[in-house]
Amino acid sequence: MLTDNASTTACQLPLSLFPDWLRTLLLTVVPFGFINYVPAMFIVRSEWGWWTIPAAAAVAALSLGAAFALWRVGVRKYQSTGT
């Protein structure tokens, strides 16, 4: 399947390999790039400044909060088959 483990693969590759539209998507809409790539570039190459570590932590916390909220909505609407 084409999309199987796509997010894991996207996190393992540098963002510079992707086209601009996908790079923007991975940094904003689906923040895998911002959570993984940006802090790594700060640690390895001192790119983008010191603010990247707290910003990445904030984005990760917001993503986790959104995931928990979505999980709660799904559990609330779940209906078992009864078997």
MDTraj code that builds the backbone (N, CA, C; nanometers):
import mdtraj as md
import numpy as np

residues = "MET LEU THR ASP ASN ALA SER THR THR ALA CYS GLN LEU PRO LEU SER LEU PHE PRO ASP TRP LEU ARG THR LEU LEU LEU THR VAL VAL PRO PHE GLY PHE ILE ASN TYR VAL PRO ALA MET PHE ILE VAL ARG SER GLU TRP GLY TRP TRP THR ILE PRO ALA ALA ALA ALA VAL ALA ALA LEU SER LEU GLY ALA ALA PHE ALA LEU TRP ARG VAL GLY VAL ARG LYS TYR GLN SER THR GLY THR".split()
xyz = np.array([
    [0.0847, -0.1167, 0.0000],
    [0.0000, 0.0000, 0.0000],
    [0.0899, 0.1239, 0.0000],
    [0.0519, 0.2225, -0.0773],
    [0.1334, 0.3421, -0.0952],
    [0.1455, 0.4252, 0.0310],
    [0.0399, 0.4356, 0.1083],
    [0.0414, 0.5218, 0.2265],
    [0.0789, 0.4489, 0.3549],
    [0.1109, 0.3219, 0.3469],
    [0.1481, 0.2468, 0.4655],
    [0.2784, 0.3025, 0.5233],
    [0.2744, 0.3475, 0.6478],
    [0.3885, 0.4064, 0.7186],
    [0.4436, 0.5305, 0.6486],
    [0.3587, 0.6043, 0.5805],
    [0.4037, 0.7251, 0.5101],
    [0.4536, 0.8309, 0.6079],
    [0.3885, 0.8447, 0.7233],
    [0.4321, 0.9452, 0.8195],
    [0.5676, 0.9082, 0.8792],
    [0.5909, 0.7815, 0.9032],
    [0.7202, 0.7384, 0.9553],
    [0.8308, 0.7634, 0.8542],
    [0.8044, 0.7327, 0.7299],
    [0.9026, 0.7557, 0.6248],
    [0.9296, 0.9041, 0.6070],
    [0.8262, 0.9855, 0.6122],
    [0.8425, 1.1298, 0.5965],
    [0.9264, 1.1883, 0.7097],
    [0.9175, 1.1319, 0.8283],
    [0.9951, 1.1818, 0.9418],
    [1.1426, 1.1434, 0.9320],
    [1.1739, 1.0390, 0.8594],
    [1.3113, 0.9917, 0.8518],
    [1.3941, 1.0640, 0.7463],
    [1.3282, 1.1306, 0.6523],
    [1.3982, 1.1974, 0.5439],
    [1.4104, 1.3471, 0.5714],
    [1.5164, 1.4106, 0.5233],
    [1.5287, 1.5555, 0.5408],
    [1.4225, 1.6296, 0.4599],
    [1.3746, 1.7391, 0.5135],
    [1.2713, 1.8163, 0.4448],
    [1.3192, 1.8756, 0.3137],
    [1.4483, 1.8936, 0.2999],
    [1.5008, 1.9521, 0.1765],
    [1.4806, 1.8605, 0.0551],
    [1.4509, 1.7330, 0.0768],
    [1.4261, 1.6403, -0.0337],
    [1.2865, 1.6556, -0.0932],
    [1.1948, 1.7152, -0.0182],
    [1.0570, 1.7258, -0.0613],
    [1.0339, 1.8547, -0.1389],
    [0.9337, 1.8567, -0.2274],
    [0.8987, 1.9818, -0.2960],
    [0.8437, 2.0840, -0.1961],
    [0.8412, 2.2096, -0.2373],
    [0.8004, 2.3175, -0.1463],
    [0.6608, 2.2973, -0.0894],
    [0.5654, 2.2531, -0.1701],
    [0.4289, 2.2384, -0.1211],
    [0.4202, 2.1303, -0.0128],
    [0.4964, 2.0214, -0.0288],
    [0.4946, 1.9144, 0.0703],
    [0.5712, 1.9556, 0.1953],
    [0.6783, 2.0300, 0.1785],
    [0.7546, 2.0812, 0.2921],
    [0.6656, 2.1711, 0.3783],
    [0.5903, 2.2589, 0.3129],
    [0.4978, 2.3461, 0.3853],
    [0.3916, 2.2648, 0.4576],
    [0.3414, 2.1618, 0.3925],
    [0.2420, 2.0748, 0.4546],
    [0.2993, 2.0049, 0.5777],
    [0.4218, 1.9553, 0.5686],
    [0.4842, 1.8833, 0.6808],
    [0.5270, 1.9758, 0.7944],
    [0.5395, 2.1040, 0.7676],
    [0.5752, 2.1985, 0.8732],
    [0.4541, 2.2627, 0.9395],
    [0.3382, 2.2612, 0.8739],
    [0.2229, 2.3327, 0.9287],
    [0.1028, 2.2426, 0.9547],
    [0.0469, 2.1843, 0.8502],
    [-0.0774, 2.1095, 0.8650],
    [-0.0561, 1.9797, 0.9417],
    [0.0401, 1.9014, 0.8985],
    [0.0782, 1.7779, 0.9661],
    [0.2195, 1.8031, 1.0196],
    [0.2334, 1.8434, 1.1456],
    [0.3613, 1.8993, 1.1920],
    [0.4728, 1.7988, 1.2208],
    [0.4787, 1.6890, 1.1455],
    [0.5879, 1.5938, 1.1658],
    [0.7235, 1.6590, 1.1419],
    [0.7320, 1.7395, 1.0395],
    [0.8581, 1.8067, 1.0073],
    [0.8998, 1.9049, 1.1141],
    [0.8032, 1.9756, 1.1699],
    [0.8374, 2.0744, 1.2717],
    [0.8778, 2.0074, 1.4023],
    [0.8163, 1.8966, 1.4354],
    [0.8467, 1.8279, 1.5611],
    [0.9793, 1.7536, 1.5530],
    [1.0130, 1.6990, 1.4366],
    [1.1349, 1.6178, 1.4233],
    [1.2510, 1.6911, 1.3570],
    [1.2281, 1.7453, 1.2398],
    [1.3357, 1.7982, 1.1572],
    [1.3926, 1.9299, 1.2099],
    [1.3063, 2.0216, 1.2490],
    [1.3518, 2.1542, 1.2921],
    [1.4423, 2.1460, 1.4157],
    [1.4048, 2.0753, 1.5224],
    [1.4975, 2.0643, 1.6369],
    [1.6274, 1.9923, 1.6017],
    [1.6196, 1.8923, 1.5148],
    [1.7417, 1.8219, 1.4751],
    [1.8371, 1.9147, 1.4017],
    [1.7843, 2.0008, 1.3161],
    [1.8699, 2.0955, 1.2442],
    [1.9294, 2.1996, 1.3385],
    [1.8581, 2.2340, 1.4443],
    [1.9148, 2.3256, 1.5434],
    [2.0301, 2.2578, 1.6176],
    [2.0111, 2.1333, 1.6560],
    [2.1149, 2.0624, 1.7311],
    [2.2366, 2.0347, 1.6432],
    [2.2145, 1.9920, 1.5193],
    [2.3243, 1.9530, 1.4310],
    [2.3943, 2.0733, 1.3685],
    [2.3151, 2.1689, 1.3168],
    [2.3737, 2.2796, 1.2407],
    [2.3500, 2.4177, 1.2997],
    [2.2846, 2.4271, 1.4119],
    [2.2484, 2.5551, 1.4751],
    [2.1671, 2.6440, 1.3808],
    [2.0777, 2.5823, 1.3052],
    [1.9910, 2.6571, 1.2141],
    [1.8659, 2.7030, 1.2861],
    [1.8114, 2.8150, 1.2431],
    [1.6842, 2.8720, 1.2840],
    [1.6822, 2.9310, 1.4242],
    [1.7828, 2.9182, 1.5046],
    [1.7869, 2.9853, 1.6339],
    [1.7420, 2.8996, 1.7511],
    [1.7627, 2.9554, 1.8693],
    [1.7362, 2.8829, 1.9938],
    [1.5876, 2.8578, 2.0171],
    [1.5017, 2.9376, 1.9579],
    [1.3579, 2.9273, 1.9814],
    [1.2985, 2.7981, 1.9270],
    [1.3724, 2.7248, 1.8448],
    [1.3164, 2.6054, 1.7810],
    [1.2831, 2.4940, 1.8800],
    [1.3630, 2.4798, 1.9844],
    [1.3370, 2.3722, 2.0812],
    [1.2068, 2.3983, 2.1578],
    [1.1877, 2.5165, 2.2196],
    [1.0588, 2.5382, 2.2867],
    [0.9401, 2.5409, 2.1896],
    [0.9620, 2.5926, 2.0693],
    [0.8524, 2.5948, 1.9714],
    [0.8143, 2.4534, 1.9305],
    [0.9119, 2.3680, 1.9092],
    [0.8826, 2.2291, 1.8732],
    [0.8111, 2.1575, 1.9869],
    [0.8512, 2.1858, 2.1102],
    [0.7828, 2.1259, 2.2251],
    [0.6378, 2.1742, 2.2337],
    [0.6156, 2.3017, 2.2045],
    [0.4793, 2.3558, 2.2062],
    [0.3942, 2.2942, 2.0956],
    [0.4509, 2.2804, 1.9765],
    [0.3779, 2.2181, 1.8656],
    [0.3474, 2.0727, 1.8979],
    [0.4417, 2.0028, 1.9584],
    [0.4188, 1.8633, 1.9964],
    [0.3076, 1.8533, 2.1012],
    [0.3084, 1.9450, 2.1992],
    [0.2042, 1.9441, 2.3022],
    [0.0673, 1.9746, 2.2422],
    [0.0605, 2.0709, 2.1513],
    [-0.0662, 2.1032, 2.0848],
    [-0.1149, 1.9865, 1.9991],
    [-0.0236, 1.9205, 1.9304],
    [-0.0610, 1.8043, 1.8495],
    [-0.1124, 1.6905, 1.9371],
    [-0.0478, 1.6701, 2.0503],
    [-0.0920, 1.5664, 2.1431],
    [-0.2299, 1.5990, 2.1989],
    [-0.2511, 1.7251, 2.2341],
    [-0.3822, 1.7670, 2.2832],
    [-0.4907, 1.7485, 2.1786],
    [-0.4615, 1.7823, 2.0539],
    [-0.5587, 1.7627, 1.9458],
    [-0.5867, 1.6146, 1.9243],
    [-0.4839, 1.5319, 1.9334],
    [-0.5028, 1.3875, 1.9170],
    [-0.5894, 1.3306, 2.0287],
    [-0.5660, 1.3741, 2.1522],
    [-0.6492, 1.3276, 2.2638],
    [-0.7933, 1.3727, 2.2488],
    [-0.8141, 1.4957, 2.2034],
    [-0.9505, 1.5451, 2.1825],
    [-1.0211, 1.4640, 2.0750],
    [-0.9520, 1.4359, 1.9657],
    [-1.0095, 1.3552, 1.8591],
    [-1.0378, 1.2127, 1.9075],
    [-0.9498, 1.1603, 1.9901],
    [-0.9698, 1.0265, 2.0472],
    [-1.0963, 1.0230, 2.1330],
    [-1.1143, 1.1259, 2.2167],
    [-1.2329, 1.1315, 2.3028],
    [-1.3614, 1.1381, 2.2194],
    [-1.3591, 1.2149, 2.1113],
    [-1.4762, 1.2222, 2.0233],
    [-1.5045, 1.0845, 1.9632],
    [-1.4013, 1.0164, 1.9188],
    [-1.4197, 0.8833, 1.8613],
    [-1.4720, 0.7824, 1.9612],
    [-1.4197, 0.7849, 2.0835],
    [-1.4654, 0.6911, 2.1865],
    [-1.6094, 0.7219, 2.2258],
    [-1.6450, 0.8486, 2.2309],
    [-1.7806, 0.8867, 2.2660],
    [-1.8807, 0.8408, 2.1596],
    [-1.8418, 0.8428, 2.0349],
    [-1.9325, 0.8059, 1.9258],
    [-1.9238, 0.6566, 1.8885],
    [-1.8340, 0.5828, 1.9511],
    [-1.8150, 0.4415, 1.9195],
    [-1.9380, 0.3609, 1.9637],
    [-1.9805, 0.2695, 1.8771],
    [-2.0889, 0.1775, 1.9107],
    [-2.0414, 0.0355, 1.8844],
    [-2.0432, -0.0452, 1.9861],
    [-1.9975, -0.1827, 1.9748],
    [-2.0999, -0.2677, 1.9001],
    [-2.0522, -0.3774, 1.8435],
    [-2.1436, -0.4681, 1.7736],
    [-2.2192, -0.5573, 1.8692],
    [-2.1726, -0.5711, 1.9907],
    [-2.2417, -0.6521, 2.0890],
    [-2.2019, -0.7976, 2.0898],
    [-2.1007, -0.8346, 2.0130],
    [-2.0594, -0.9745, 2.0115],
    [-1.9393, -0.9967, 2.0994],
])
top = md.Topology()
chain = top.add_chain()
for i, resn in enumerate(residues, 1):
    res = top.add_residue(resn, chain, resSeq=i)
    for name in ("N", "CA", "C"):
        top.add_atom(name, md.element.get_by_symbol(name[0]), res)
traj = md.Trajectory(xyz[None], top)
